[in-house]
């Protein structure tokens, strides 16, 4: 039976967390994640609403929690806490100062809501994790967080870029996505100078200014980008 696949109370708790973590969550998404029927999810949502959780239904879209409503923080399992600490250690090795500082600050806030018995274990694990990045510890970028903000708000960026062969150019770009390879963060963006998509190493961006002007979002997924561009991608 479906209810035996996962205890209902546990499922309801996870559904609340999922609703808090996304703007819109569909019944199909929840059904697939919990291996139950859509009808069961409908019943779970009604149960949560009757319990006083202000879950809103957006016709044709899905469910969301009323803006401004916050539930008490959930407790992390030991494995989840350990995973977060590992992520922090990995990020600290990255060469972007803005990313490492913000992740460390976020992890500190997360540690604050760990159970008392988990705090000592978290501190111990922090001291026992080390990643050899085989690269300079010197931070060479402070732009990643600005770029992330520009991506989600569709803001144009003016950048001065120094390529690997020493050529310096001024570009106006429409940021599309970020990915990491060999310890370096790369920015995929539509370059208005080249009139096509280009890949920029973020630590090679010498200066960056976010513009008030916005651009029309690109109707393309990451998978579609790689299929169309990555094999023939030119250098900036």
C-alpha positions as a Python dict, from the first residue, in 0.01 Angstrom:
ca = {
    (1, 'X'): (0, 0, 0),
    (2, 'X'): (112, 355, -64),
    (3, 'X'): (100, 460, 299),
    (4, 'X'): (347, 184, 387),
    (5, 'X'): (601, 316, 133),
    (6, 'X'): (683, 601, 367),
    (7, 'X'): (526, 682, 704),
    (8, 'X'): (269, 954, 645),
    (9, 'X'): (391, 1181, 925),
    (10, 'X'): (742, 1173, 782),
    (11, 'X'): (608, 1246, 434),
    (12, 'X'): (403, 1541, 556),
    (13, 'X'): (711, 1687, 728),
    (14, 'X'): (917, 1657, 411),
    (15, 'X'): (637, 1810, 201),
    (16, 'X'): (640, 2116, 427),
    (17, 'X'): (1016, 2148, 378),
    (18, 'X'): (978, 2115, 1),
    (19, 'X'): (706, 2380, -5),
    (20, 'X'): (935, 2616, 188),
    (21, 'X'): (1228, 2556, -45),
    (22, 'X'): (1051, 2631, -375),
    (23, 'X'): (820, 2908, -496),
    (24, 'X'): (582, 2663, -664),
    (25, 'X'): (560, 2286, -613),
    (26, 'X'): (334, 2069, -829),
    (27, 'X'): (136, 1769, -711),
    (28, 'X'): (306, 1555, -976),
    (29, 'X'): (650, 1657, -846),
    (30, 'X'): (555, 1563, -489),
    (31, 'X'): (397, 1237, -600),
    (32, 'X'): (711, 1134, -787),
    (33, 'X'): (943, 1234, -502),
    (34, 'X'): (744, 1034, -246),
    (35, 'X'): (641, 744, -469),
    (36, 'X'): (271, 792, -405),
    (37, 'X'): (-27, 882, -621),
    (38, 'X'): (-130, 1238, -700),
    (39, 'X'): (-456, 1167, -517),
    (40, 'X'): (-254, 1089, -202),
    (41, 'X'): (-73, 1423, -237),
    (42, 'X'): (-407, 1603, -266),
    (43, 'X'): (-511, 1438, 61),
    (44, 'X'): (-180, 1532, 226),
    (45, 'X'): (-218, 1897, 122),
    (46, 'X'): (-571, 1911, 265),
    (47, 'X'): (-442, 1761, 591),
    (48, 'X'): (-170, 2026, 618),
    (49, 'X'): (-417, 2305, 538),
    (50, 'X'): (-653, 2180, 810),
    (51, 'X'): (-357, 2182, 1049),
    (52, 'X'): (-318, 2556, 990),
    (53, 'X'): (-38, 2560, 733),
    (54, 'X'): (-130, 2840, 486),
    (55, 'X'): (-77, 2645, 164),
    (56, 'X'): (-209, 2828, -140),
    (57, 'X'): (-328, 2656, -457),
    (58, 'X'): (-243, 2827, -785),
    (59, 'X'): (-467, 2682, -1053),
    (60, 'X'): (-271, 2515, -1328),
    (61, 'X'): (61, 2571, -1150),
    (62, 'X'): (79, 2403, -811),
    (63, 'X'): (114, 2481, -442),
    (64, 'X'): (299, 2746, -245),
    (65, 'X'): (320, 2862, 116),
    (66, 'X'): (179, 3209, 186),
    (67, 'X'): (448, 3476, 148),
    (68, 'X'): (585, 3591, 481),
    (69, 'X'): (482, 3275, 664),
    (70, 'X'): (771, 3090, 825),
    (71, 'X'): (772, 2763, 1011),
    (72, 'X'): (1022, 2688, 1287),
    (73, 'X'): (1352, 2559, 1142),
    (74, 'X'): (1367, 2185, 1086),
    (75, 'X'): (1637, 1977, 1252),
    (76, 'X'): (1908, 1833, 1032),
    (77, 'X'): (2005, 1469, 1041),
    (78, 'X'): (2369, 1395, 1116),
    (79, 'X'): (2431, 1298, 752),
    (80, 'X'): (2272, 1622, 627),
    (81, 'X'): (2481, 1832, 866),
    (82, 'X'): (2796, 1648, 759),
    (83, 'X'): (2712, 1707, 392),
    (84, 'X'): (2675, 2082, 452),
    (85, 'X'): (3011, 2101, 626),
    (86, 'X'): (3173, 1914, 338),
    (87, 'X'): (3021, 2162, 92),
    (88, 'X'): (3164, 2448, 300),
    (89, 'X'): (3514, 2297, 289),
    (90, 'X'): (3490, 2254, -88),
    (91, 'X'): (3369, 2609, -144),
    (92, 'X'): (3643, 2761, 72),
    (93, 'X'): (3895, 2619, -177),
    (94, 'X'): (3730, 2816, -455),
    (95, 'X'): (3903, 3132, -570),
    (96, 'X'): (3597, 3357, -546),
    (97, 'X'): (3594, 3557, -222),
    (98, 'X'): (3224, 3651, -243),
    (99, 'X'): (3118, 3286, -263),
    (100, 'X'): (3338, 3152, 18),
    (101, 'X'): (3240, 3432, 257),
    (102, 'X'): (2865, 3394, 198),
    (103, 'X'): (2870, 3014, 222),
    (104, 'X'): (3067, 3025, 547),
    (105, 'X'): (2820, 3277, 688),
    (106, 'X'): (2524, 3061, 584),
    (107, 'X'): (2680, 2747, 734),
    (108, 'X'): (2732, 2929, 1064),
    (109, 'X'): (2360, 3011, 1075),
    (110, 'X'): (2274, 2651, 993),
    (111, 'X'): (2503, 2524, 1270),
    (112, 'X'): (2315, 2750, 1511),
    (113, 'X'): (1998, 2543, 1473),
    (114, 'X'): (2166, 2203, 1506),
    (115, 'X'): (2079, 1996, 1807),
    (116, 'X'): (2326, 2048, 2094),
    (117, 'X'): (2465, 1697, 2052),
    (118, 'X'): (2541, 1770, 1684),
    (119, 'X'): (2734, 2092, 1741),
    (120, 'X'): (3047, 1926, 1878),
    (121, 'X'): (3044, 1669, 1599),
    (122, 'X'): (3011, 1946, 1341),
    (123, 'X'): (3310, 2133, 1482),
    (124, 'X'): (3515, 1814, 1488),
    (125, 'X'): (3430, 1730, 1128),
    (126, 'X'): (3515, 2086, 1018),
    (127, 'X'): (3865, 2040, 1160),
    (128, 'X'): (3907, 1698, 999),
    (129, 'X'): (3812, 1779, 639),
    (130, 'X'): (4077, 1904, 401),
    (131, 'X'): (4072, 1933, 24),
    (132, 'X'): (4393, 1989, -166),
    (133, 'X'): (4284, 2208, -454),
    (134, 'X'): (4630, 2195, -621),
    (135, 'X'): (4594, 2567, -679),
    (136, 'X'): (4687, 2895, -516),
    (137, 'X'): (4499, 2975, -195),
    (138, 'X'): (4491, 3340, -304),
    (139, 'X'): (4142, 3463, -386),
    (140, 'X'): (4138, 3597, -741),
    (141, 'X'): (3771, 3687, -786),
    (142, 'X'): (3497, 3864, -598),
    (143, 'X'): (3224, 3856, -862),
    (144, 'X'): (3040, 3525, -832),
    (145, 'X'): (2759, 3645, -609),
    (146, 'X'): (2696, 3952, -830),
    (147, 'X'): (2681, 3725, -1134),
    (148, 'X'): (2436, 3490, -963),
    (149, 'X'): (2210, 3787, -884),
    (150, 'X'): (2231, 3912, -1244),
    (151, 'X'): (2133, 3567, -1374),
    (152, 'X'): (1813, 3546, -1170),
    (153, 'X'): (1714, 3910, -1232),
    (154, 'X'): (1814, 3912, -1603),
    (155, 'X'): (2044, 4213, -1561),
    (156, 'X'): (2305, 4313, -1817),
    (157, 'X'): (2667, 4308, -1705),
    (158, 'X'): (2951, 4529, -1825),
    (159, 'X'): (3282, 4346, -1778),
    (160, 'X'): (3647, 4394, -1853),
    (161, 'X'): (3790, 4055, -1940),
    (162, 'X'): (4151, 3940, -1961),
    (163, 'X'): (4172, 3621, -2167),
    (164, 'X'): (4422, 3342, -2105),
    (165, 'X'): (4638, 3472, -2392),
    (166, 'X'): (4659, 3820, -2237),
    (167, 'X'): (4401, 4003, -2450),
    (168, 'X'): (4190, 4257, -2260),
    (169, 'X'): (3844, 4351, -2391),
    (170, 'X'): (3535, 4533, -2267),
    (171, 'X'): (3214, 4335, -2304),
    (172, 'X'): (2844, 4379, -2239),
    (173, 'X'): (2699, 4037, -2164),
    (174, 'X'): (2371, 3867, -2082),
    (175, 'X'): (2457, 3609, -1810),
    (176, 'X'): (2298, 3271, -1866),
    (177, 'X'): (2451, 3006, -1637),
    (178, 'X'): (2750, 2908, -1423),
    (179, 'X'): (2932, 2579, -1407),
    (180, 'X'): (3256, 2458, -1253),
    (181, 'X'): (3543, 2259, -1400),
    (182, 'X'): (3888, 2186, -1258),
    (183, 'X'): (3821, 2412, -961),
    (184, 'X'): (3733, 2714, -1176),
    (185, 'X'): (3390, 2872, -1213),
    (186, 'X'): (3288, 2948, -1570),
    (187, 'X'): (3019, 3190, -1681),
    (188, 'X'): (2811, 3116, -1989),
    (189, 'X'): (2678, 3442, -2133),
    (190, 'X'): (2552, 3594, -2453),
    (191, 'X'): (2818, 3844, -2558),
    (192, 'X'): (2679, 4147, -2739),
    (193, 'X'): (3022, 4218, -2886),
    (194, 'X'): (3053, 3872, -3046),
    (195, 'X'): (2675, 3838, -3095),
    (196, 'X'): (2681, 3482, -2968),
    (197, 'X'): (2726, 3278, -2651),
    (198, 'X'): (3072, 3268, -2497),
    (199, 'X'): (3232, 3109, -2190),
    (200, 'X'): (3419, 3335, -1946),
    (201, 'X'): (3642, 3224, -1658),
    (202, 'X'): (3508, 3425, -1366),
    (203, 'X'): (3853, 3478, -1214),
    (204, 'X'): (3962, 3636, -1544),
    (205, 'X'): (3698, 3909, -1512),
    (206, 'X'): (3895, 4214, -1396),
    (207, 'X'): (3597, 4440, -1332),
    (208, 'X'): (3221, 4398, -1338),
    (209, 'X'): (2930, 4642, -1318),
    (210, 'X'): (2566, 4537, -1295),
    (211, 'X'): (2343, 4748, -1518),
    (212, 'X'): (1986, 4860, -1446),
    (213, 'X'): (1890, 4748, -1796),
    (214, 'X'): (1742, 4400, -1821),
    (215, 'X'): (1743, 4156, -2111),
    (216, 'X'): (1489, 3908, -2245),
    (217, 'X'): (1550, 3565, -2086),
    (218, 'X'): (1699, 3310, -2322),
    (219, 'X'): (1452, 3033, -2404),
    (220, 'X'): (1703, 2752, -2364),
    (221, 'X'): (1796, 2490, -2106),
    (222, 'X'): (2150, 2401, -2000),
    (223, 'X'): (2120, 2071, -2183),
    (224, 'X'): (2014, 2249, -2501),
    (225, 'X'): (2305, 2490, -2463),
    (226, 'X'): (2561, 2211, -2436),
    (227, 'X'): (2410, 2021, -2727),
    (228, 'X'): (2412, 2331, -2948),
    (229, 'X'): (2726, 2517, -2843),
    (230, 'X'): (2975, 2329, -2628),
    (231, 'X'): (3138, 2124, -2906),
    (232, 'X'): (3208, 2431, -3115),
    (233, 'X'): (3246, 2692, -2841),
    (234, 'X'): (3491, 2966, -2929),
    (235, 'X'): (3707, 3141, -2671),
    (236, 'X'): (3601, 3491, -2563),
}
